[in-house]
């Protein structure tokens, strides 16, 4: 299972990528093909960010499941 640190690092990388693409889109001298390419890269970065968020949510769900199973086992044993 990925650690929180790895997921945080992944999201920081995605945010840096998105920031770079947004800055590039603000350049007024871009040709149309470069503009469209940067836009596509930005969209791909958003998808990667959503994937990292989904993995993080799944990891939290699994941690909660483990916690509640452990608590249930303690209640059953006592």
Number of C-alpha atoms within 10 A of each C-alpha: 6 9 10 12 9 10 16 14 12 16 18 13 15 21 16 13 17 19 14 13 20 14 10 15 18 10 10 8 9 13 10 9 9 13 18 13 14 18 16 13 15 20 14 14 20 16 13 17 20 14 13 17 16 12 15 17 12 12 17 13 12 13 12 12 12 12 12 12 12 12 12 11 11 10 9 8 7 5
